[in-house]
């Protein structure tokens, strides 16, 4: 049983200590990866809309 796979590939990123602390303050120590995934998806969507508008 257990948890179903997330179908994601591990990617390492470097964050400043200050940035990590800010994320932890908002979402807690165990939700960092989910927060970063969501932030990346949101930024990709925003930039894709911008790109499509300028095309």
VEXVEXTOR-614383 format. One record per atom (N, C-alpha, C): x, y, z; residue in three letters; chain; residue number from 1; atom name. Coordinates in Angstrom, 2 decimals. Each point is the difference from the previous one (the first is absolute). Layout:
X / Y / Z / Ala / A / NUM / CA
...
//
This chain:
0.85 / -1.19 / 0.00 / Unk / A / 1 / N
-0.85 / 1.19 / 0.00 / Unk / A / 1 / CA
0.88 / 1.23 / 0.00 / Unk / A / 1 / C
-0.21 / 0.87 / 0.94 / Unk / A / 2 / N
0.81 / 1.21 / 0.09 / Unk / A / 2 / CA
-0.54 / 1.11 / -0.88 / Unk / A / 2 / C
0.81 / 0.99 / -0.10 / Unk / A / 3 / N
-0.36 / 1.20 / -0.74 / Unk / A / 3 / CA
0.23 / -0.20 / -1.49 / Unk / A / 3 / C
-0.91 / 0.47 / -0.84 / Unk / A / 4 / N
0.20 / -0.13 / -1.45 / Unk / A / 4 / CA
1.14 / 0.90 / -0.46 / Unk / A / 4 / C
0.71 / -0.39 / -1.07 / Unk / A / 5 / N
1.10 / 0.83 / -0.49 / Unk / A / 5 / CA
-0.49 / 1.35 / -0.52 / Unk / A / 5 / C
0.83 / 1.01 / 0.13 / Unk / A / 6 / N
-0.35 / 1.34 / -0.46 / Unk / A / 6 / CA
0.32 / 0.20 / -1.48 / Unk / A / 6 / C
0.68 / -0.98 / -0.62 / Unk / A / 7 / N
0.42 / 0.11 / -1.39 / Unk / A / 7 / CA
0.84 / 1.25 / -0.24 / Unk / A / 7 / C
0.97 / 0.19 / 0.86 / Unk / A / 8 / N
0.91 / 1.13 / -0.12 / Unk / A / 8 / CA
1.44 / -0.51 / 0.01 / Unk / A / 8 / C
0.90 / 0.79 / -0.54 / Unk / A / 9 / N
1.42 / -0.34 / 0.01 / Unk / A / 9 / CA
0.71 / 0.96 / 0.94 / Unk / A / 9 / C
0.88 / -0.54 / 0.80 / Unk / A / 10 / N
0.73 / 0.83 / 0.96 / Unk / A / 10 / CA
0.90 / 0.98 / -0.72 / Unk / A / 10 / C
-0.08 / 1.26 / 0.40 / Unk / A / 11 / N
0.85 / 1.06 / -0.51 / Unk / A / 11 / CA
0.49 / 0.81 / 1.18 / Unk / A / 11 / C
1.29 / 0.14 / 0.11 / Unk / A / 12 / N
0.56 / 0.75 / 1.12 / Unk / A / 12 / CA
0.14 / 1.47 / -0.38 / Unk / A / 12 / C
-0.35 / 0.86 / 0.93 / Unk / A / 13 / N
0.13 / 1.44 / -0.20 / Unk / A / 13 / CA
0.74 / 0.59 / 1.19 / Unk / A / 13 / C
0.58 / 1.15 / -0.21 / Unk / A / 14 / N
0.70 / 0.69 / 1.08 / Unk / A / 14 / CA
-0.81 / 1.24 / 0.38 / Unk / A / 14 / C
-0.28 / 0.11 / 1.28 / Unk / A / 15 / N
-0.71 / 1.16 / 0.54 / Unk / A / 15 / CA
0.88 / 0.63 / 1.07 / Unk / A / 15 / C
-0.11 / 1.31 / 0.12 / Unk / A / 16 / N
0.71 / 0.64 / 1.11 / Unk / A / 16 / CA
-0.66 / -0.44 / 1.31 / Unk / A / 16 / C
0.75 / 0.08 / 1.08 / Unk / A / 17 / N
-0.55 / -0.37 / 1.30 / Unk / A / 17 / CA
-1.21 / 0.87 / 0.33 / Unk / A / 17 / C
0.08 / 1.28 / -0.36 / Unk / A / 18 / N
-1.11 / 0.92 / 0.26 / Unk / A / 18 / CA
-1.25 / -0.43 / -0.75 / Unk / A / 18 / C
0.15 / -0.38 / -1.27 / Unk / A / 19 / N
-1.16 / -0.44 / -0.79 / Unk / A / 19 / CA
-0.61 / -1.25 / 0.60 / Unk / A / 19 / C
0.83 / -0.96 / 0.36 / Unk / A / 20 / N
-0.52 / -1.23 / 0.60 / Unk / A / 20 / CA
-0.73 / 0.31 / 1.30 / Unk / A / 20 / C
0.56 / 0.85 / 0.82 / Unk / A / 21 / N
-0.65 / 0.37 / 1.26 / Unk / A / 21 / CA
-1.35 / 0.67 / -0.23 / Unk / A / 21 / C
-0.08 / 0.83 / -1.03 / Unk / A / 22 / N
-1.27 / 0.66 / -0.32 / Unk / A / 22 / CA
-1.05 / -1.03 / -0.42 / Unk / A / 22 / C
0.41 / -0.98 / -0.80 / Unk / A / 23 / N
-0.93 / -1.05 / -0.43 / Unk / A / 23 / CA
-0.46 / -0.81 / 1.21 / Unk / A / 23 / C
0.94 / -0.40 / 0.83 / Unk / A / 24 / N
-0.33 / -0.79 / 1.19 / Unk / A / 24 / CA
-0.96 / 0.77 / 0.91 / Unk / A / 24 / C
0.22 / 1.30 / 0.13 / Unk / A / 25 / N
-0.88 / 0.82 / 0.84 / Unk / A / 25 / CA
-1.43 / 0.01 / -0.53 / Unk / A / 25 / C
-0.15 / -0.10 / -1.31 / Unk / A / 26 / N
-1.33 / 0.02 / -0.60 / Unk / A / 26 / CA
-0.68 / -1.36 / 0.00 / Unk / A / 26 / C
0.75 / -1.05 / -0.36 / Unk / A / 27 / N
-0.65 / -1.29 / -0.25 / Unk / A / 27 / CA
0.46 / -1.12 / 0.92 / Unk / A / 27 / C
1.02 / 0.24 / 0.80 / Unk / A / 28 / N
0.52 / -1.05 / 0.87 / Unk / A / 28 / CA
1.11 / -0.79 / -0.68 / Unk / A / 28 / C
0.72 / -0.75 / 0.78 / Unk / A / 29 / N
1.18 / -0.71 / -0.49 / Unk / A / 29 / CA
-0.33 / -1.16 / -0.92 / Unk / A / 29 / C
-1.19 / -0.56 / 0.09 / Unk / A / 30 / N
-0.34 / -1.19 / -0.77 / Unk / A / 30 / CA
-0.78 / 0.30 / -1.28 / Unk / A / 30 / C
-0.22 / 1.26 / -0.31 / Unk / A / 31 / N
-0.76 / 0.37 / -1.21 / Unk / A / 31 / CA
0.84 / 0.82 / -0.96 / Unk / A / 31 / C
1.32 / 0.02 / 0.19 / Unk / A / 32 / N
0.88 / 0.81 / -0.84 / Unk / A / 32 / CA
-0.09 / -0.44 / -1.46 / Unk / A / 32 / C
0.13 / -1.29 / -0.26 / Unk / A / 33 / N
-0.01 / -0.50 / -1.38 / Unk / A / 33 / CA
-1.31 / 0.32 / -0.70 / Unk / A / 33 / C
-1.11 / -0.21 / 0.69 / Unk / A / 34 / N
-1.31 / 0.30 / -0.59 / Unk / A / 34 / CA
-0.12 / 1.49 / -0.31 / Unk / A / 34 / C
0.49 / 0.83 / 0.90 / Unk / A / 35 / N
-0.03 / 1.45 / -0.22 / Unk / A / 35 / CA
0.79 / 0.37 / -1.24 / Unk / A / 35 / C
1.20 / -0.56 / -0.13 / Unk / A / 36 / N
0.86 / 0.32 / -1.15 / Unk / A / 36 / CA
-0.63 / -0.51 / -1.30 / Unk / A / 36 / C
-0.55 / -1.22 / 0.03 / Unk / A / 37 / N
-0.68 / -0.51 / -1.21 / Unk / A / 37 / CA
-1.13 / 0.93 / -0.42 / Unk / A / 37 / C
-0.82 / 0.42 / 0.95 / Unk / A / 38 / N
-1.12 / 0.89 / -0.31 / Unk / A / 38 / CA
0.50 / 1.35 / -0.52 / Unk / A / 38 / C
1.05 / 0.55 / 0.60 / Unk / A / 39 / N
0.54 / 1.28 / -0.44 / Unk / A / 39 / CA
0.52 / -0.10 / -1.43 / Unk / A / 39 / C
0.68 / -1.10 / -0.32 / Unk / A / 40 / N
0.53 / -0.19 / -1.34 / Unk / A / 40 / CA
-1.14 / -0.12 / -1.01 / Unk / A / 40 / C
-1.00 / -0.79 / 0.32 / Unk / A / 41 / N
-1.15 / -0.15 / -0.91 / Unk / A / 41 / CA
-0.70 / 1.34 / -0.24 / Unk / A / 41 / C
-0.18 / 0.78 / 1.06 / Unk / A / 42 / N
-0.64 / 1.31 / -0.14 / Unk / A / 42 / CA
0.83 / 0.93 / -0.88 / Unk / A / 42 / C
1.30 / 0.01 / 0.19 / Unk / A / 43 / N
0.88 / 0.86 / -0.79 / Unk / A / 43 / CA
0.04 / -0.44 / -1.46 / Unk / A / 43 / C
0.02 / -1.30 / -0.24 / Unk / A / 44 / N
-0.05 / -0.49 / -1.38 / Unk / A / 44 / CA
-1.28 / 0.44 / -0.70 / Unk / A / 44 / C
-1.12 / -0.16 / 0.68 / Unk / A / 45 / N
-1.28 / 0.41 / -0.58 / Unk / A / 45 / CA
0.00 / 1.49 / -0.30 / Unk / A / 45 / C
0.51 / 0.81 / 0.92 / Unk / A / 46 / N
0.04 / 1.45 / -0.20 / Unk / A / 46 / CA
0.85 / 0.37 / -1.21 / Unk / A / 46 / C
1.16 / -0.61 / -0.10 / Unk / A / 47 / N
0.90 / 0.32 / -1.11 / Unk / A / 47 / CA
-0.53 / -0.52 / -1.34 / Unk / A / 47 / C
-0.69 / -1.13 / 0.02 / Unk / A / 48 / N
-0.59 / -0.51 / -1.24 / Unk / A / 48 / CA
-1.10 / 0.92 / -0.51 / Unk / A / 48 / C
-0.79 / 0.55 / 0.92 / Unk / A / 49 / N
-1.03 / 0.97 / -0.40 / Unk / A / 49 / CA
0.65 / 1.24 / -0.59 / Unk / A / 49 / C
1.05 / 0.50 / 0.66 / Unk / A / 50 / N
0.73 / 1.17 / -0.52 / Unk / A / 50 / CA
0.56 / -0.26 / -1.40 / Unk / A / 50 / C
0.60 / -1.18 / -0.17 / Unk / A / 51 / N
0.59 / -0.38 / -1.29 / Unk / A / 51 / CA
-1.09 / -0.05 / -1.08 / Unk / A / 51 / C
-1.12 / -0.59 / 0.33 / Unk / A / 52 / N
-1.09 / -0.13 / -0.98 / Unk / A / 52 / CA
-0.59 / 1.35 / -0.37 / Unk / A / 52 / C
-0.04 / 0.93 / 0.95 / Unk / A / 53 / N
-0.51 / 1.35 / -0.29 / Unk / A / 53 / CA
0.92 / 0.75 / -0.95 / Unk / A / 53 / C
1.31 / -0.22 / 0.13 / Unk / A / 54 / N
0.95 / 0.73 / -0.83 / Unk / A / 54 / CA
0.23 / -0.67 / -1.35 / Unk / A / 54 / C
-0.55 / -1.18 / -0.21 / Unk / A / 55 / N
0.17 / -0.71 / -1.29 / Unk / A / 55 / CA
-0.99 / 0.50 / -1.04 / Unk / A / 55 / C
//
